[in-house]
Amino acid sequence: MSDLRARQQLNRGYGDSFSRGLELALVPVVFGGIGWLADRAAGTSPGFTIGLIVFGFVGIFVKMWLGYDLQMRNEEAGAVWNRKPGAPDPEAKP
């Protein structure tokens, strides 16, 4: 049973990594396209394009940072070093 659970977590990790990579690549492209359209409409130089590309990168970076921080907090919540003395081991078999 635990082998099945391990494979499911591994497959979920592949899917999460693929979606994060795709998001990291596409968000700045989409924001750059919107910036390019705004530059054409306003008659400006690449100001909006560069600004929105940077905004897209910063937004993705912050989203990934916060998601990683939340995931690590959840992982450490059940860690051995965070258990109270005398508390039962949740991974112990009866």
C-alpha positions in Angstrom: 0.0 0.0 0.0 2.8 2.5 0.8 4.4 1.7 -2.5 1.3 2.8 -4.3 1.2 6.0 -2.2 4.8 6.7 -3.0 4.2 6.3 -6.7 1.1 8.6 -6.5 3.2 11.3 -4.7 5.9 10.9 -7.3 3.5 11.3 -10.2 1.8 14.3 -8.5 5.3 15.8 -8.2 5.9 15.4 -11.9 2.6 17.1 -12.7 3.2 19.9 -10.3 6.7 20.5 -11.7 5.4 20.5 -15.3 2.6 23.0 -14.4 5.0 25.3 -12.6 7.5 25.3 -15.4 4.7 26.0 -18.0 3.4 28.8 -15.8 6.9 30.2 -15.4 7.3 30.3 -19.1 3.9 31.5 -20.2 2.9 34.2 -17.7 5.7 36.6 -18.7 5.0 35.9 -22.4 1.3 36.7 -21.9 2.1 39.8 -19.9 4.6 40.9 -22.5 2.0 40.5 -25.2 -0.5 42.6 -23.2 2.3 45.2 -22.7 3.1 45.2 -26.4 -0.6 45.9 -27.2 -0.7 48.6 -24.6 2.5 50.2 -26.1 0.9 50.1 -29.5 -2.3 51.7 -28.3 -0.5 54.4 -26.3 2.2 55.0 -28.9 4.9 54.5 -26.4 8.2 52.6 -26.6 8.8 49.3 -24.9 7.9 50.7 -21.5 4.7 48.8 -20.9 6.1 45.6 -22.4 9.2 45.6 -20.2 7.2 46.7 -17.1 4.6 43.9 -17.5 7.2 41.2 -18.3 9.0 42.1 -15.0 5.7 42.2 -13.2 4.9 38.7 -14.5 8.3 37.4 -13.4 8.0 39.0 -9.9 4.5 37.7 -9.5 5.4 34.1 -10.4 8.5 34.3 -8.2 6.4 35.5 -5.2 3.7 32.8 -5.8 6.3 30.0 -6.0 8.1 31.4 -2.9 4.9 31.5 -0.8 3.8 28.1 -2.0 7.1 26.6 -1.1 7.1 28.2 2.3 3.6 26.9 3.0 4.6 23.4 1.8 7.7 23.4 4.0 5.7 24.6 7.1 3.2 21.7 6.5 6.1 19.2 6.2 7.8 20.4 9.3 4.6 20.5 11.4 4.7 16.7 11.7 8.5 16.4 12.0 10.1 14.4 14.8 11.8 17.5 16.3 8.6 19.4 16.6 6.7 16.7 18.6 6.1 17.2 22.3 8.0 14.9 24.6 6.0 11.8 25.4 3.7 12.2 22.4 2.9 9.0 20.5 4.6 8.4 17.2 2.0 8.7 14.4 4.1 6.5 12.1 4.4 3.6 14.6 2.5 0.5 13.7 0.2 -1.0 16.4 
